[in-house]
């Protein structure tokens, strides 16, 4: 019997450009990514690089109509993908803010 996945909130399929800023010692690294889905408390991203589990990251998401969403979060899950990329689940520290 298949186990049904339970989520606390609905996920919405959203495929938009995103950037992940990952602290690395004294410096930080920016990684271009793509959103796979979003909820009010987190986002699933497709990244060309693995990001350390538990890393605190800064996110910038560009929506189709122009505004950007920005915020910070923590990497909760990193899974290799069949497309030579990684699926990275990030939980927001606080809700993302809109910037125009």
N, C-alpha and C positions, 0 to 999 in steps of 0.2 A: 504494500500500500504506500502511495506517495504521501510524504509529509507536506502539509500545506504551510507555506511561508506566511508568517504573521508579521505585519508591520504596524507600528503605532500610528502612522499617518500615510496618506496617499502620496505616491510618487508620480510625477508628471514627466512624460518624455519630452526633453528639451535638448536640441542639438545646436549648440552655439559655441563660438570661440571663448576660451577661458585662459587665464594665466595664473600660474601657481608660483608664488615666491617662497622658496624654501631656505631658511637660515642654514648656513654652513660655516660654523666657527665665527670669525670676525666679519665674513661677507655673506651674501645671499645669492641664490641662483634663481633665475626666472625660467620657467618651463611653460612652453605653449601646450595647451591641452584642448579638449573638446568635452562639453558636458554631454552626458548620456541621459541622466534624469535628475530631477530636483524635487525636494520637498521643503516644507517650511523650516526644517531643522538641519538639512544636509544636502549634499550633492554627490553624484557619482560622476567621476571624470575619467576620460581616456587619456593617458599620458604616455609619451614615448619612453619615459624613464620611470623606474621604481622610485617611490618616495618612502623614506623610512616610516615604519609604523610608529605612531605616537608623535610624529613631528608636528610642531605648530607651524601653520602656513598662513600666508596672506593670499586671498583670492580676488581676482577681478574677472567678472563675467560680462560679456557684451551681448545685450539683447538685440533682437532683429530690428527693432524700431529705433535703435540708437543709444539709449541710456546704458550706463554701466552699473552693475551691482558689485559692491566691494565689502569685504569683511575678513575675518580671521576664523580659523578653525583648527581642528585636530584630525590627523589621518587615523581612521579607525580600521581600515582594511585595505590591503593591496593584493590584487590577484593578477597573475599573468593572463593575457588574452591571446587568442589564436592569431590576432593580426599584428604580432610583434610589438605589442604595446601592453600597458598595464591598466587595469581598472582600479581606481583609487577612490575610496569612500571617505568623505570629509564631513564631520559634524561641525556646524557653526558654533562659535563661542556665543555670539549674539546674532540676531537676524541681520541679513545683509542690508546695506544701505544703498539707495539709488543716487547716482551722480549723473548729471547731464553735461 
